[in-house]
Amino acid sequence: MTTLGERAPTTAVRHPQALAAEQPKGRPTGEWGMLFFVATEATFFACLLVSYFYVRFTIGGDWPPGAIEKPKLLKPLIMTALLIVSSGPLIWGDWAIRRGKVRQLQVAVPISIVLGLAFLGLQASEYTEKLAEFTWTTNAYGSFFYFITGFHGFHVIIGVIMLTWMWTAALLGKFTGGRHERVRMVSIYWHFVDVVWIFIVSSLYLSPHIGG
C-alpha cells in the first residue's frame, strides 16, 4: 500500500508545473549581488565626477587649465557609439537565451566583445596623443582625466573578460532556457559600464566646451 509520503515525489514528477510553483520567486541571489556591486561602483564614479566639478569650479578660469587644449570630441564620440551599440547584441542574446535559443546568444556575445575591444583600442590611441600634451601629474585636470577614464577602461577590460567567459560557456552548451542567470548578471555589468561612460564623456569631454 502506497503512503501519502511516497506518492508526493511521483506527483511532482508528473506535474512539473507544481514543482516550478515551489521555486523561490523574484530575482536570483546572484543578480541581486551584481545589482548591489553596480550600485556601489556607480556611487564611486559619482563621487569622482562630483570631485572633478568641485575642483574645476573652485579653481575657476580656463578649463582645462594651463596650456592644455580643450578635449577633441571625434574619438570619444565614436567610443560612445561603440559602447552604446555593444549593449544591443547583449539585450538580444539575453532575450534569446530566456527562450532557449542558444545559437542567438552564441552569435550576439562576440559582437559585443569586438565592440568593447574597439573601444579600448581607441582609448589607447587617445592616451598616446594626450600623453604628449599632459600627464596625470601635470595638474588637477590631468589627474582627474587619467584616473577617471583609466578606471573606466579597467572596468571595460573586466567586462570584455566576462563576455569572453560567457561566450565560451555558451559555445560549450552551459546555458539553456532554464539556466541562464549568469547571462543576465554579465549583461547588467556591461550595461552599467556603458551608462557610466555617457556621464564621463559628458563631464570630461563635452562640458569644457560648454563651460567656456
C-alpha positions as CSV (number, residue, x, y, z in Angstrom):
1,M,0.0,0.0,0.0
2,T,1.4,3.3,-1.0
3,T,1.5,6.0,1.6
4,L,0.9,9.7,1.1
5,G,4.6,10.4,1.6
6,E,5.5,8.0,-1.2
7,R,3.1,9.5,-3.7
8,A,4.3,13.1,-3.3
9,P,7.5,12.7,-5.4
10,T,5.6,10.9,-8.1
11,T,3.1,13.8,-8.3
12,A,5.8,16.3,-8.6
13,V,7.5,14.5,-11.4
14,R,4.2,14.0,-13.3
15,H,3.3,17.7,-12.7
16,P,6.5,19.7,-13.1
17,Q,4.4,22.9,-13.0
18,A,3.7,22.1,-9.4
19,L,7.4,21.9,-8.7
20,A,8.0,25.2,-10.5
21,A,5.5,26.9,-8.4
22,E,7.5,25.9,-5.3
23,Q,10.7,27.6,-6.6
24,P,11.6,30.9,-5.0
25,K,10.2,33.8,-7.0
26,G,11.9,37.2,-7.7
27,R,15.5,37.9,-8.7
28,P,18.1,35.3,-8.1
29,T,20.6,36.0,-5.3
30,G,23.5,36.4,-7.8
31,E,21.6,39.0,-9.7
32,W,20.9,41.0,-6.5
33,G,24.6,40.7,-5.7
34,M,25.5,42.1,-9.1
35,L,23.0,45.0,-8.7
36,F,24.5,45.8,-5.4
37,F,28.0,45.8,-6.8
38,V,27.0,48.0,-9.7
39,A,25.3,50.4,-7.3
40,T,28.5,50.6,-5.3
41,E,30.6,51.2,-8.3
42,A,28.2,53.8,-9.6
43,T,28.5,55.7,-6.3
44,F,32.2,55.7,-6.6
45,F,32.1,57.1,-10.1
46,A,29.6,59.7,-9.0
47,C,32.0,60.8,-6.2
48,L,34.8,61.1,-8.7
49,L,32.7,63.3,-11.1
50,V,31.4,65.5,-8.3
51,S,35.0,66.0,-7.1
52,Y,36.0,66.8,-10.7
53,F,33.4,69.6,-11.0
54,Y,34.2,70.8,-7.5
55,V,37.8,71.3,-8.3
56,R,37.0,72.8,-11.7
57,F,34.7,75.5,-10.3
58,T,36.9,76.1,-7.3
59,I,40.0,76.8,-9.5
60,G,38.0,79.0,-11.9
61,G,39.3,80.4,-15.1
62,D,40.0,78.5,-18.2
63,W,39.3,74.8,-18.1
64,P,41.4,72.7,-18.8
65,P,43.9,75.0,-17.0
66,G,47.3,76.0,-18.3
67,A,48.3,75.3,-21.9
68,I,46.1,72.2,-22.2
69,E,43.7,72.4,-25.1
70,K,40.1,71.6,-24.9
71,P,39.5,67.8,-25.5
72,K,38.8,66.8,-29.1
73,L,35.5,65.2,-29.5
74,L,35.7,62.8,-32.5
75,K,37.3,59.8,-30.8
76,P,35.3,60.0,-27.6
77,L,32.0,60.3,-29.5
78,I,33.0,57.2,-31.6
79,M,33.9,55.4,-28.4
80,T,30.5,56.3,-27.0
81,A,28.7,55.0,-30.1
82,L,30.7,51.7,-29.8
83,L,29.7,51.1,-26.2
84,I,26.0,52.1,-26.8
85,V,25.8,49.8,-29.8
86,S,27.5,47.0,-27.9
87,S,24.6,46.7,-25.5
88,G,22.2,45.9,-28.3
89,P,23.6,42.4,-29.0
90,L,23.6,41.5,-25.3
91,I,19.9,42.6,-24.9
92,W,19.1,40.4,-27.9
93,G,21.2,37.5,-26.6
94,D,19.6,37.7,-23.1
95,W,16.1,37.7,-24.7
96,A,17.0,34.7,-26.8
97,I,18.5,32.5,-24.2
98,R,15.4,33.0,-22.0
99,R,13.6,31.3,-24.8
100,G,16.1,28.6,-25.1
101,K,17.7,30.0,-28.3
102,V,21.4,29.3,-27.6
103,R,22.6,29.9,-31.1
104,Q,21.5,33.6,-31.0
105,L,23.4,34.1,-27.7
106,Q,26.5,32.5,-29.3
107,V,26.2,35.0,-32.2
108,A,25.4,38.0,-30.1
109,V,28.2,37.9,-27.5
110,P,31.2,38.1,-29.8
111,I,29.8,41.2,-31.4
112,S,29.8,43.0,-28.0
113,I,33.3,41.7,-27.4
114,V,34.6,43.1,-30.7
115,L,33.0,46.5,-30.0
116,G,34.4,46.5,-26.5
117,L,37.9,45.8,-27.8
118,A,37.5,48.6,-30.4
119,F,36.6,51.0,-27.6
120,L,39.8,50.0,-25.7
121,G,41.9,50.4,-28.9
122,L,40.6,53.9,-29.4
123,Q,41.2,54.8,-25.8
124,A,44.8,53.6,-26.1
125,S,45.2,55.7,-29.2
126,E,43.8,58.7,-27.4
127,Y,46.1,58.2,-24.5
128,T,49.1,58.2,-26.8
129,E,48.0,61.7,-28.1
130,K,47.2,63.0,-24.7
131,L,50.4,61.9,-23.0
132,A,52.3,64.0,-25.5
133,E,50.4,67.1,-24.2
134,F,50.0,66.4,-20.5
135,T,50.3,63.6,-17.9
136,W,48.4,62.7,-14.7
137,T,51.0,64.8,-12.7
138,T,50.7,68.0,-14.8
139,N,47.8,69.4,-12.8
140,A,44.5,68.5,-11.2
141,Y,42.8,68.2,-14.6
142,G,45.3,65.7,-15.7
143,S,45.0,63.7,-12.6
144,F,41.2,63.5,-12.8
145,F,41.2,62.8,-16.6
146,Y,43.6,59.8,-16.4
147,F,42.2,58.4,-13.2
148,I,38.5,58.6,-14.2
149,T,39.0,57.4,-17.8
150,G,41.6,54.8,-16.8
151,F,39.4,53.4,-14.0
152,H,36.5,53.1,-16.5
153,G,38.8,51.5,-19.0
154,F,39.7,48.9,-16.3
155,H,36.0,48.2,-16.0
156,V,35.7,47.7,-19.7
157,I,38.6,45.2,-19.7
158,I,36.9,43.3,-16.9
159,G,33.7,43.4,-18.9
160,V,35.4,42.0,-22.0
161,I,36.9,39.2,-19.9
162,M,33.4,38.4,-18.5
163,L,31.9,38.5,-22.0
164,T,34.6,36.1,-23.3
165,W,33.9,33.7,-20.5
166,M,30.2,33.9,-21.2
167,W,30.7,33.3,-24.9
168,T,32.9,30.2,-24.2
169,A,30.3,28.9,-21.8
170,A,27.6,29.4,-24.4
171,L,29.6,27.5,-27.0
172,L,30.1,24.7,-24.6
173,G,26.3,24.5,-24.0
174,K,26.4,25.7,-20.4
175,F,23.3,27.9,-20.9
176,T,19.8,26.8,-21.5
177,G,16.3,28.3,-21.4
178,G,16.2,27.2,-17.7
179,R,19.7,28.0,-16.8
180,H,20.8,31.5,-17.9
181,E,21.1,33.6,-14.7
182,R,24.8,34.4,-15.4
183,V,24.0,35.8,-18.8
184,R,21.8,38.4,-17.1
185,M,24.4,39.2,-14.5
186,V,27.1,39.8,-17.0
187,S,24.7,41.9,-19.1
188,I,23.9,44.1,-16.2
189,Y,27.6,44.8,-15.6
190,W,28.2,45.6,-19.3
191,H,25.2,48.0,-19.5
192,F,26.5,49.7,-16.3
193,V,29.9,50.3,-18.0
194,D,28.1,51.8,-21.0
195,V,25.9,54.2,-18.9
196,V,28.9,55.3,-16.8
197,W,30.8,56.2,-19.9
198,I,28.0,58.5,-21.1
199,F,28.4,60.5,-17.9
200,I,32.2,60.5,-18.2
201,V,32.2,61.8,-21.8
202,S,29.6,64.4,-20.9
203,S,31.7,65.7,-18.0
204,L,35.3,65.4,-19.2
205,Y,34.9,65.9,-22.9
206,L,31.7,67.9,-23.6
207,S,31.4,70.2,-20.5
208,P,34.8,72.1,-21.1
209,H,33.4,73.2,-24.5
210,I,30.1,74.3,-23.0
211,G,31.6,76.0,-19.9
212,G,33.9,78.2,-21.9
